[in-house]
Amino acid sequence: MIPIFFTPHPLLLDYIESIVIINFDFDIENNISSIYTFVPTHTRILCFYLADQVKVKKEDNQYALLPRSIIIGQQLKPVVLDLGKIHTCVTIILKPSGMYRLLGIPQHVMIDRDFDGSQLLGKEVDELIEQLRNSKDNAQKNILVQEYLLKKLRKLKPMLPFDRAIEALNNAGGNISVDQLAALSCLSIRQFERISLERLGLSPKLYSRVVRFNHAYKYKERFPKINWTTIAHQCGYYDQMHLIHDFKYFAGYNPGLLRETDIKSTVRFQKLVDEEHYAKL
């Protein structure tokens, strides 16, 4: 699977990170499993499924069919995805507060939940999906998505210094103190924490933990031969035990159980949303 990344229009850069288009036929690449465990990530995404619809299993429940447009709130628990046979997906990766700015919904009410995009964004999403399914190539899909996002600009919640501070936190892999972040936001710590719950859905400390864990998980996906001690050091953990604690909290199991053979047999979605970051390591 080779994801294709598109840079957003300059007017979109304040709330859109990138647009990613994925085309994958599991019948052709039969050495790769279509079943994937998606662990919590700080990244906010809006997905359009253009071929087979994806199924999701949460905790011990049965698989449920997802709508063709899906808005995913902040995750704290892993889910299992069945991607079908032909997986064609257009993914909009939003900036940290992008989901709040787009929807105007306090993000703490979206924890571990996903929503039909047409219910939150209107029926024009269904029209967009139909256009995307009929488009001739990826370049045209990108144009359609960016035109749709540009129309949303006038309804966006305003950007705040808080949002720049959280971008800095993400770029630092979760390794900036709350005191420093509050100062960057020109806020008291109490004000910073309140805004964090509204715009991110999590307290600053818990959000930082999600960022740090997610960077560690992606690092392992990209470099499966590297041991966890090295990864803990690279990702800013005090020691390996702190990494193990967060891994159990967010993924639900010990990192030692994530084997190299398992990583190589999956589509490795986690690293897609941070490709540029790891290209610099």
Backbone hydrogen bonds in HBPLUS format (Angstrom, degrees):
<---DONOR---> <-ACCEPTOR-->    atom                        ^
c    i                          cat <-CA-CA->   ^        H-A-AA   ^      H-
h    n   atom  resd res      DA  || num        DHA   H-A  angle D-A-AA Bond
n    s   type  num  typ     dist DA aas  dist angle  dist       angle   num
A0004-ILE N   A0021-ILE O   2.98 MM  17  5.21 164.1  2.01 146.7 152.0     1
A0021-ILE N   A0004-ILE O   2.92 MM  17  5.21 159.3  1.97 145.1 151.7     2
A0006-PHE N   A0019-ILE O   2.78 MM  13  5.13 149.7  1.87 154.2 162.4     3
A0019-ILE N   A0006-PHE O   3.15 MM  13  5.13 158.2  2.20 148.0 152.3     4
A0012-LEU N   A0009-HIS O   2.73 MM   3  5.31 156.8  1.79 124.6 132.7     5
A0013-LEU N   A0010-PRO O   3.40 MM   3  5.39 158.0  2.45 101.2 107.3     6
A0015-TYR N   A0012-LEU O   3.01 MM   3  5.89 158.3  2.05 125.9 131.6     7
A0016-ILE N   A0012-LEU O   2.85 MM   4  5.64 145.4  1.97 161.5 168.7     8
A0095-LYS N   A0015-TYR O   2.98 MM  80  4.95 166.4  2.00 116.1 118.9     9
A0017-GLU N   A0093-ILE O   2.66 MM  76  5.34 151.0  1.74 147.0 156.2    10
A0018-SER N   A0093-ILE O   3.31 MM  75  5.33 153.6  2.39 132.7 138.8    11
A0093-ILE N   A0018-SER O   2.92 MM  75  5.33 168.4  1.94 165.5 166.7    12
A0020-VAL N   A0091-THR O   2.85 MM  71  5.08 168.1  1.86 153.0 156.7    13
A0091-THR N   A0020-VAL O   2.76 MM  71  5.08 174.7  1.76 161.3 163.1    14
A0022-ILE N   A0089-CYS O   2.89 MM  67  5.23 164.0  1.92 154.1 159.6    15
A0089-CYS N   A0022-ILE O   2.92 MM  67  5.23 154.2  1.99 144.2 152.7    16
A0024-PHE N   A0087-HIS O   2.82 MM  63  5.06 140.7  1.98 135.5 147.4    17
A0087-HIS N   A0024-PHE O   2.72 MM  63  5.06 164.1  1.75 163.7 164.0    18
A0028-ILE N   A0025-ASP O   3.22 MM   3  5.56 132.6  2.46 103.0 113.9    19
A0029-GLU N   A0025-ASP O   3.07 MM   4  6.36 172.8  2.07 155.0 157.0    20
A0026-PHE N   A0085-LYS O   2.74 MM  59  5.11 161.4  1.77 168.3 167.1    21
A0032-ILE N   A0029-GLU O   3.12 MM   3  5.88 165.6  2.15 124.3 126.8    22
A0033-SER N   A0265-SER O   2.84 MM 232  5.99 173.2  1.85 165.3 163.3    23
A0083-LEU N   A0034-SER O   2.97 MM  49  5.20 173.3  1.97 146.6 148.2    24
A0036-TYR N   A0081-LEU O   2.89 MM  45  5.15 160.0  1.93 146.7 153.4    25
A0081-LEU N   A0036-TYR O   2.71 MM  45  5.15 172.3  1.72 155.1 157.5    26
A0038-PHE N   A0079-VAL O   2.75 MM  41  5.40 150.7  1.83 162.1 170.3    27
A0079-VAL N   A0038-PHE O   3.06 MM  41  5.40 158.0  2.11 141.3 146.9    28
A0094-LEU N   A0044-ARG O   2.87 MM  50  5.38 167.3  1.88 163.4 165.3    29
A0072-ILE N   A0045-ILE O   3.39 MM  27  6.07 177.6  2.39 171.6 171.3    30
A0046-LEU N   A0092-ILE O   3.03 MM  46  5.11 151.1  2.11 140.8 149.7    31
A0092-ILE N   A0046-LEU O   2.80 MM  46  5.11 172.2  1.81 156.5 159.1    32
A0047-CYS N   A0070-ILE O   2.95 MM  23  5.24 165.9  1.97 154.5 156.6    33
A0070-ILE N   A0047-CYS O   2.90 MM  23  5.24 159.7  1.94 149.1 154.9    34
A0048-PHE N   A0090-VAL O   2.85 MM  42  5.12 146.9  1.96 144.6 155.2    35
A0090-VAL N   A0048-PHE O   2.95 MM  42  5.12 160.7  1.99 146.4 152.0    36
A0049-TYR N   A0068-ARG O   2.71 MM  19  4.84 161.7  1.75 145.7 152.0    37
A0050-LEU N   A0088-THR O   2.83 MM  38  5.36 166.8  1.85 157.7 161.0    38
A0052-ASP N   A0086-ILE O   3.16 MM  34  5.72 155.8  2.22 158.4 165.7    39
A0066-LEU N   A0054-VAL O   2.84 MM  12  5.65 170.1  1.85 166.2 167.7    40
A0055-LYS N   A0082-ASP O   2.96 MM  27  4.98 167.0  1.98 144.4 148.6    41
A0082-ASP N   A0055-LYS O   2.85 MM  27  4.98 161.8  1.89 141.4 145.1    42
A0056-VAL N   A0064-ALA O   2.83 MM   8  5.30 157.8  1.88 146.6 151.4    43
A0064-ALA N   A0056-VAL O   2.79 MM   8  5.30 151.7  1.87 139.5 147.6    44
A0057-LYS N   A0080-VAL O   2.80 MM  23  5.08 149.9  1.89 150.7 158.8    45
A0080-VAL N   A0057-LYS O   2.99 MM  23  5.08 172.7  1.99 150.0 152.2    46
A0061-ASN N   A0058-LYS O   3.01 MM   3  5.65 167.9  2.03 143.4 144.4    47
A0117-GLY N   A0069-SER O   3.01 MM  48  4.89 170.2  2.02 111.5 114.6    48
A0071-ILE N   A0115-PHE O   2.85 MM  44  5.10 163.9  1.87 150.4 155.7    49
A0115-PHE N   A0071-ILE O   2.87 MM  44  5.10 153.7  1.93 144.1 152.9    50
A0073-GLY N   A0113-ARG O   2.89 MM  40  5.45 164.2  1.92 167.4 172.0    51
A0112-ASP N   A0074-GLN O   2.66 MM  38  5.82 169.9  1.67 154.7 157.1    52
A0098-GLY N   A0095-LYS O   2.76 MM   3  4.81 157.4  1.81 116.0 123.1    53
A0101-ARG N   A0097-SER O   2.96 MM   4  6.18 165.1  1.98 157.5 162.3    54
A0102-LEU N   A0098-GLY O   2.90 MM   4  5.97 145.4  2.02 142.2 151.0    55
A0103-LEU N   A0099-MET O   2.94 MM   4  6.02 166.1  1.96 152.0 155.6    56
A0104-GLY N   A0100-TYR O   2.67 MM   4  5.02 150.1  1.76 137.9 147.7    57
A0157-LYS N   A0101-ARG O   2.92 MM  56  4.37 158.8  1.96 121.5 128.4    58
A0109-VAL N   A0106-PRO O   3.24 MM   3  6.17 163.2  2.27 123.8 127.5    59
A0107-GLN N   A0198-GLU O   2.87 MM  91  5.49 168.6  1.88 144.9 142.3    60
A0110-MET N   A0107-GLN O   3.04 MM   3  5.28 160.0  2.08 109.0 115.4    61
A0113-ARG N   A0110-MET O   3.18 MM   3  5.35 140.7  2.35 139.2 129.0    62
A0119-GLN N   A0116-ASP O   3.00 MM   3  5.48 140.4  2.16 111.1 122.1    63
A0121-LEU N   A0117-GLY O   2.78 MM   4  5.73 153.1  1.85 154.9 163.4    64
A0122-GLY N   A0118-SER O   2.97 MM   4  4.63 131.5  2.21 111.6 118.8    65
A0125-VAL N   A0122-GLY O   3.18 MM   3  6.15 169.5  2.19 124.1 127.1    66
A0126-ASP N   A0123-LYS O   2.97 MM   3  5.40 127.4  2.25 108.4 120.4    67
A0127-GLU N   A0123-LYS O   3.39 MM   4  6.87 152.4  2.47 145.9 153.3    68
A0128-LEU N   A0124-GLU O   2.91 MM   4  6.17 150.3  1.99 142.4 150.7    69
A0129-ILE N   A0125-VAL O   2.93 MM   4  6.23 159.0  1.97 152.2 157.1    70
A0130-GLU N   A0126-ASP O   3.10 MM   4  6.34 158.0  2.15 144.5 150.0    71
A0131-GLN N   A0127-GLU O   3.02 MM   4  6.30 155.0  2.08 145.7 152.5    72
A0132-LEU N   A0128-LEU O   2.84 MM   4  6.11 156.1  1.89 152.5 159.7    73
A0133-ARG N   A0129-ILE O   2.87 MM   4  6.10 155.6  1.93 151.4 157.5    74
A0134-ASN N   A0130-GLU O   3.14 MM   4  6.32 138.8  2.32 138.8 149.1    75
A0135-SER N   A0131-GLN O   2.99 MM   4  6.01 110.2  2.49 138.0 154.7    76
A0135-SER N   A0132-LEU O   3.27 MM   3  5.07 154.3  2.34  95.9 103.5    77
A0141-LYS N   A0137-ASP O   3.15 MM   4  6.50 153.4  2.22 144.8 152.7    78
A0142-ASN N   A0138-ASN O   2.92 MM   4  6.18 159.3  1.96 151.8 156.5    79
A0143-ILE N   A0139-ALA O   3.09 MM   4  6.40 156.7  2.15 144.8 150.5    80
A0144-LEU N   A0140-GLN O   2.99 MM   4  6.25 162.1  2.02 153.2 157.3    81
A0145-VAL N   A0141-LYS O   3.01 MM   4  6.26 163.1  2.04 155.6 159.5    82
A0146-GLN N   A0142-ASN O   2.95 MM   4  6.12 166.2  1.97 153.9 157.9    83
A0147-GLU N   A0143-ILE O   2.94 MM   4  6.07 156.4  2.00 148.9 155.3    84
A0148-TYR N   A0144-LEU O   3.09 MM   4  6.29 154.2  2.16 142.5 149.4    85
A0149-LEU N   A0145-VAL O   2.94 MM   4  6.25 159.0  1.99 151.6 157.1    86
A0150-LEU N   A0146-GLN O   2.91 MM   4  6.05 153.8  1.98 147.6 154.5    87
A0151-LYS N   A0147-GLU O   3.28 MM   4  6.50 145.2  2.41 140.6 148.1    88
A0152-LYS N   A0149-LEU O   3.01 MM   3  5.18 143.4  2.15 101.7 112.7    89
A0153-LEU N   A0150-LEU O   3.25 MM   3  5.43 161.1  2.29 105.8 111.5    90
A0155-LYS N   A0152-LYS O   3.09 MM   3  5.61 149.8  2.18 114.9 123.7    91
A0156-LEU N   A0153-LEU O   3.17 MM   3  5.39 164.9  2.20 110.7 115.4    92
A0163-ASP N   A0160-LEU O   2.94 MM   3  5.45 133.5  2.16 111.8 122.0    93
A0165-ALA N   A0161-PRO O   3.09 MM   4  6.42 154.8  2.15 150.8 158.1    94
A0166-ILE N   A0162-PHE O   2.99 MM   4  6.34 153.5  2.06 151.6 158.5    95
A0167-GLU N   A0163-ASP O   3.03 MM   4  6.27 149.8  2.13 141.3 149.6    96
A0168-ALA N   A0164-ARG O   3.02 MM   4  6.31 153.0  2.09 144.6 151.5    97
A0169-LEU N   A0165-ALA O   2.96 MM   4  6.33 145.9  2.08 141.0 151.0    98
A0170-ASN N   A0166-ILE O   2.93 MM   4  6.24 159.0  1.97 151.2 155.4    99
A0171-ASN N   A0167-GLU O   2.94 MM   4  6.20 161.3  1.97 150.9 156.1   100
A0172-ALA N   A0168-ALA O   2.98 MM   4  6.16 132.6  2.22 137.5 150.0   101
A0172-ALA N   A0169-LEU O   3.12 MM   3  5.05 129.5  2.39  93.1 106.9   102
A0174-GLY N   A0169-LEU O   2.89 MM   5  5.13 165.5  1.91 156.2 151.3   103
A0173-GLY N   A0170-ASN O   2.99 MM   3  5.08 160.2  2.03 109.2 112.1   104
A0175-ASN N   A0172-ALA O   3.31 MM   3  5.50 156.1  2.37 104.0 111.0   105
A0181-LEU N   A0177-SER O   3.01 MM   4  6.31 157.6  2.07 148.6 155.2   106
A0182-ALA N   A0178-VAL O   2.84 MM   4  6.01 162.9  1.87 155.5 159.4   107
A0183-ALA N   A0179-ASP O   3.07 MM   4  6.26 156.3  2.13 143.9 150.4   108
A0184-LEU N   A0180-GLN O   2.93 MM   4  6.20 155.4  1.99 147.3 154.0   109
A0185-SER N   A0181-LEU O   2.98 MM   4  6.21 135.7  2.18 139.9 152.1   110
A0185-SER N   A0182-ALA O   3.11 MM   3  4.99 126.5  2.40  91.0 105.4   111
A0187-LEU N   A0182-ALA O   3.00 MM   5  5.19 178.1  2.00 151.9 152.2   112
A0186-CYS N   A0183-ALA O   3.10 MM   3  5.03 157.1  2.15 101.0 108.2   113
A0192-PHE N   A0188-SER O   2.86 MM   4  6.06 160.7  1.90 153.4 159.4   114
A0193-GLU N   A0189-ILE O   2.92 MM   4  6.13 158.3  1.96 150.1 155.1   115
A0194-ARG N   A0190-ARG O   3.07 MM   4  6.31 156.3  2.13 147.5 153.5   116
A0195-ILE N   A0191-GLN O   3.00 MM   4  6.24 166.4  2.02 155.6 158.6   117
A0196-SER N   A0192-PHE O   2.93 MM   4  6.05 148.4  2.03 144.3 153.8   118
A0197-LEU N   A0193-GLU O   3.19 MM   4  6.45 153.0  2.26 145.8 150.4   119
A0198-GLU N   A0194-ARG O   3.30 MM   4  6.61 151.4  2.38 142.1 149.6   120
A0199-ARG N   A0195-ILE O   2.84 MM   4  5.99 173.4  1.85 161.9 162.8   121
A0200-LEU N   A0196-SER O   2.79 MM   4  5.27 151.2  1.87 139.3 147.3   122
A0201-GLY N   A0196-SER O   3.10 MM   5  6.49 134.8  2.31 141.4 149.4   123
A0201-GLY N   A0197-LEU O   3.10 MM   4  4.28 123.6  2.43  94.9 109.3   124
A0207-TYR N   A0203-SER O   2.92 MM   4  6.08 166.4  1.94 161.7 166.1   125
A0208-SER N   A0204-PRO O   2.94 MM   4  6.07 155.7  2.00 143.3 149.9   126
A0209-ARG N   A0205-LYS O   3.05 MM   4  6.34 148.3  2.15 142.2 150.6   127
A0210-VAL N   A0206-LEU O   3.00 MM   4  6.36 154.4  2.07 150.4 156.9   128
A0211-VAL N   A0207-TYR O   2.98 MM   4  6.30 161.5  2.01 153.8 158.4   129
A0212-ARG N   A0208-SER O   2.95 MM   4  6.16 165.9  1.97 150.0 153.7   130
A0213-PHE N   A0209-ARG O   2.86 MM   4  6.00 167.0  1.88 152.4 156.3   131
A0214-ASN N   A0210-VAL O   2.87 MM   4  5.93 164.2  1.90 150.0 155.0   132
A0215-HIS N   A0211-VAL O   2.99 MM   4  6.19 155.9  2.05 150.0 155.9   133
A0216-ALA N   A0212-ARG O   3.08 MM   4  6.32 152.0  2.16 143.9 151.6   134
A0217-TYR N   A0213-PHE O   2.87 MM   4  6.17 157.9  1.91 154.8 161.2   135
A0218-LYS N   A0214-ASN O   2.94 MM   4  6.10 165.3  1.97 149.3 153.2   136
A0219-TYR N   A0215-HIS O   2.95 MM   4  6.02 151.0  2.03 139.3 147.8   137
A0220-LYS N   A0216-ALA O   3.07 MM   4  6.37 153.7  2.14 145.8 151.8   138
A0221-GLU N   A0217-TYR O   2.97 MM   4  6.33 153.7  2.04 147.5 155.3   139
A0222-ARG N   A0218-LYS O   2.89 MM   4  6.12 155.1  1.95 151.5 157.7   140
A0223-PHE N   A0219-TYR O   2.82 MM   4  5.94 153.2  1.89 147.7 155.9   141
A0226-ILE N   A0223-PHE O   3.12 MM   3  5.81 160.0  2.16 123.7 129.1   142
A0231-ILE N   A0227-ASN O   3.14 MM   4  6.46 159.7  2.18 146.8 153.1   143
A0232-ALA N   A0228-TRP O   2.81 MM   4  5.92 159.1  1.85 147.6 152.8   144
A0233-HIS N   A0229-THR O   3.14 MM   4  6.40 157.7  2.20 144.2 149.5   145
A0234-GLN N   A0230-THR O   2.89 MM   4  6.15 161.1  1.92 152.3 157.9   146
A0235-CYS N   A0231-ILE O   2.92 MM   4  6.01 148.3  2.02 151.4 158.8   147
A0237-TYR N   A0232-ALA O   2.94 MM   5  5.10 151.3  2.02 161.3 157.7   148
A0236-GLY N   A0233-HIS O   3.39 MM   3  5.48 169.3  2.40 106.5 108.7   149
A0244-ILE N   A0240-GLN O   2.91 MM   4  6.23 159.4  1.95 153.6 159.4   150
A0245-HIS N   A0241-MET O   2.94 MM   4  6.13 156.4  1.99 145.8 151.9   151
A0246-ASP N   A0242-HIS O   3.13 MM   4  6.38 162.9  2.16 146.1 149.5   152
A0247-PHE N   A0243-LEU O   2.84 MM   4  6.01 156.4  1.90 152.8 160.4   153
A0248-LYS N   A0244-ILE O   2.95 MM   4  6.14 162.0  1.99 151.8 155.4   154
A0249-TYR N   A0245-HIS O   3.09 MM   4  6.27 150.7  2.18 140.8 149.3   155
A0250-PHE N   A0246-ASP O   2.93 MM   4  6.10 164.5  1.95 156.4 158.4   156
A0251-ALA N   A0247-PHE O   2.78 MM   4  5.40 151.8  1.86 142.2 151.9   157
A0252-GLY N   A0248-LYS O   3.05 MM   4  4.52 130.1  2.31 103.8 116.4   158
A0257-LEU N   A0254-ASN O   2.97 MM   3  5.76 165.8  1.99 125.8 130.1   159
A0258-LEU N   A0255-PRO O   3.02 MM   3  5.47 163.2  2.05 114.8 120.3   160
A0262-ASP N   A0259-ARG O   3.13 MM   3  5.24 121.2  2.50  96.6 110.9   161
A0263-ILE N   A0259-ARG O   3.09 MM   4  6.45 157.5  2.15 151.9 157.8   162
A0264-LYS N   A0260-GLU O   3.08 MM   4  6.31 160.2  2.12 151.0 155.7   163
A0265-SER N   A0262-ASP O   3.22 MM   3  5.28 138.8  2.40  96.8 108.1   164
A0266-THR N   A0263-ILE O   3.30 MM   3  5.57 168.6  2.31 111.9 113.9   165
A0272-LEU N   A0269-PHE O   2.92 MM   3  5.35 147.4  2.03 113.0 123.3   166
A0274-ASP N   A0271-LYS O   3.16 MM   3  5.35 163.7  2.19 109.1 113.4   167
A0278-TYR N   A0274-ASP O   3.28 MM   4  6.63 161.4  2.31 158.1 161.7   168
A0279-ALA N   A0275-GLU O   3.05 MM   4  6.24 135.9  2.25 144.1 156.4   169
A0280-LYS N   A0277-HIS O   3.19 MM   3  5.64 152.6  2.27 105.5 113.5   170
A0281-LEU N   A0278-TYR O   3.17 MM   3  5.14 155.1  2.23 100.1 107.5   171
